[in-house]
Amino acid sequence: MMSYSCRCSLTSAATMAGLVVVLAGCRTTERRLSVEAEPVPHVVTADIQAGIEKHIEEQTSLGGGYFKLAHEGGELRLKLVRVHTYYLANLGPRLHFACVDLANIDGNVYDVDFFLEGDPGAMRVTETLVHKVNGQPFYVWGETPEGTWTRSPVETASSALLGVIERADSFDFLYQATLPELGGAARMWIPLPSSDAFQTVEVQSIQVPGRRETLTDRRYGNKVLFLTLGPEDSGKQLALRFRVQRREKGPYHDPASRPEDSLAPEQLVPKSPKFEAIASEVLADKKGDLVRARALYDHTLDRMRYMKYGAGWGKGDAIYACEARTGNCTDFHSYYIALLRASSIPARFAIGASIPSERNDGGIDGYHCWAEFYAEEKWWPVDLSEADKYSALSTYYFGRHPANRIELSRGRDLVVEPGPALGPLNFLAYPVLEVAGKPVVVKSQFSFRRATRTTENANPRLAPQPGTNRRLRSNGLVDSRFSLPQHPPR
């Protein structure tokens, strides 16, 4: 019978007697578990997802409609929001990992890590750990040179464990999507990342169905891949692969820019007396645009919580963010940009993906966005949602963007021709699909592989030891060269 408690780290090694799984505790204790050499059922991510969803469903039934979890001397009463499919992992024979978002009755969203054991259809949870609340972590995962994943308190974690690679980074970025059933003529718009002063992008391959054309948006110069599709393309996959070299971004001159253009309102970042009143109150007695921008930055961090829950979040709606005081990166930055513009400080928006710093390949948990404001004749990068997650880095993110990210597009209300029937594109990260003139959701996925291993200063993930299986069998969209690594995430 198998039993274990994973407190801080996990590693595996082959022995003559079979496979030995070592689970090391935070202190000096260590538990060993021998697994007899016997056929082990093939496990894919769908099996792990089914296992954790079954566990949550059973516990919710037992809890009178809530998944109950002890936390900090109290009890959380939770509802399932989503399973993080990118981070489902097979840690070894009959050992698995999952992380899940669950919403408490008070509206707070908790990211919970689960360790499971067993075969498909018969998995059981052996340990449950609260990892984050509203995106703010209680601990972070990091990997040692020996291939052991270790939990570290946020207070003592390195900047790399908190998502930051300084100076430079290089990686291959894979952008994938699967078309749904197309009941008629369809059109799709996909961002094509471009090179600039901080990133160099080389297209490795583009594999897409239908007829393709490259468009350029009128205001920002974004390149957009435009596809004309039909019912015969239903269910087909798209794969775009890019090689990226990226530099850390600090305050910089952009002689080609027109800062005054970045004062103009947008559909979801309008000019409003509400923003003017808030900014006026926050900036009382504040002098100088840099000081004023920092005051609005601190105000936004104090006012908002990172919470992807309920209706309305994720659109970059500044009015929604102002009223709800919650949201994701688009909402944080839309609210901040609205306040800056209300204070006559030019500000602009960009979106792409944040590349994990604590590992060198695997899935990426969706898009990420950020902003820049203009002061002292320079553009200053900011990232409020990351600063909200990691308060220790709030000063870093006021004036810095790490090297481990890719910009897919910049700006809001993008105008291309041909364009969507509903009008300008709000922003462009995920594919935008219209079928018969109506928007349709597309299943998309990002993944990456770092071209060179990160240095020790940037939290390395060294090459696997000989004979050690470091790959997760996946039945998802990720191809064999981008298989998710076996690890606890983030």
C-alpha positions, 0 to 999 in steps of 0.5 A: 500500500502506498502512502506519503506526505509531500511537504517540501520536495520531490525527487525520483531515482531508479534502483536495482529493487525497482523505482524508489520515490524520495519525499523529503520533508522541510526539516530533517525527516525523509520518507522512502517508498519502494514501488515493485517493478510492474506494468504501470498504466499509461497516464495522460493529462485527461486522466489526472484532470478526471481524477481531481475533478472526481475528488472535488465533486465527491468532497463537494457533495459531502460538504453540502454543496461546498468543497470544505478546506481548513485554512489558517485556523478557519474553514474555506467553503469553496466552489470549483472555478477551473483546473489548471490543465497546463500544470497537470503533471505525472510525477512518477509511477502512480504519482500525480500533481494538479492545481485548481482554482476554487472560489470561496463564499466571500469571493476570494479565489484560492489556487490549491495544489493537490498531490494524487496517487493511483491509476486512471479511474482510481486516483486518490488525493494524498495532500492538499496545499493552499498555494495562492489567494487572489493570485498572491502566493504563500510559497513558490516552487523551485527546482534544485540541480538534482531535479528536486522540486522545493517549496520556498516561502515568498519572503525568502524566494529569489526574484527568479522564483517570482517570475523574473529573468533579468538582462536577457532570455531566448526561447522558442514560443509555440502558439496553437489553437484548434478550430471548433465546428464551423457552420459556415464561412469563417474568418480569423485574426491571429497576432504575429509578434514583431521585432523591436528594440527589446525583442527579436522574433524569427518565424520558424513555421506557420501551419494553418488551414484556409487562405492566409493573408498578413494585415497591418493595423492602421495605428500601431503597426501590429502584424495580424495573420488573417485566415479565410475558413470554411466548414471543411476546416472544422476541427483543424489545428493551427501551430505558429512557432517563433524563435525569440530573443528578448532583453529586459526593458527599463525606461527608454527613449522612443523618438518615433513615438507621439506621446500625445497620441497615448492620451486618447480614450478607447472604448473600454478605457474612456475619459470619465469624470470619475477617473478625474476625481479619483486621480485628483484626490490621489495626486493632491500635493504631488508634483512631477509626472514620475511622482504622480505616476508612482502615486497612482501605481500605489493607489491601484495596488491598494485598491484592486485585488487580482481575482479572475472570478464572476462576470466582467473581468478580463476585458480590460474595462476600466469602468468595471475595474473601478467599480469591482476593484478586482480583475486580471492583468487587463483590468489592472492596467486599464484602470491605471491607464485611465487614471494616468490619462486623466492626469495628462500623463500619456500611457499605452498598453501591450499584451503577450505572454509571460515565459516561466522563469523557474523551468525551461519548457512546457505550457504557459498559463494564458496571456499576460499584459502590461503598460507603459507611461511617459515621463521625463522624456522616456517611456516607463514600463510597469506591470501592476498585476505582477506587482500585486502578486509579488509585493516584494517586486513592486518597486522592480515592476515600476520601471522594469519588465523582465526579459522572460516575456513576448509581446504579441501586439500593442494597443487597443481598438485595433483596426485592420482591413478586413476587420471583424463585423463587431468593429475594432479588436479590443486587444489581440492575444488569443485568436479572434474567430467569427463564423457568419459574422458572429464571434466564436470562442477558440481553444488556444494554448501557448507553450515554450522551450528555452533555447539555453538553460537559464543561469544560476542567477536566473534559477536554472533548471539543469538538464535531466540526469541520465535515465531520469524520465522528465517528460509528461505524457500529454494528450493535449495540443502540445507537440512532442518537442513541447511536452510539459515537464514533470513538475509542480508549477510556478 
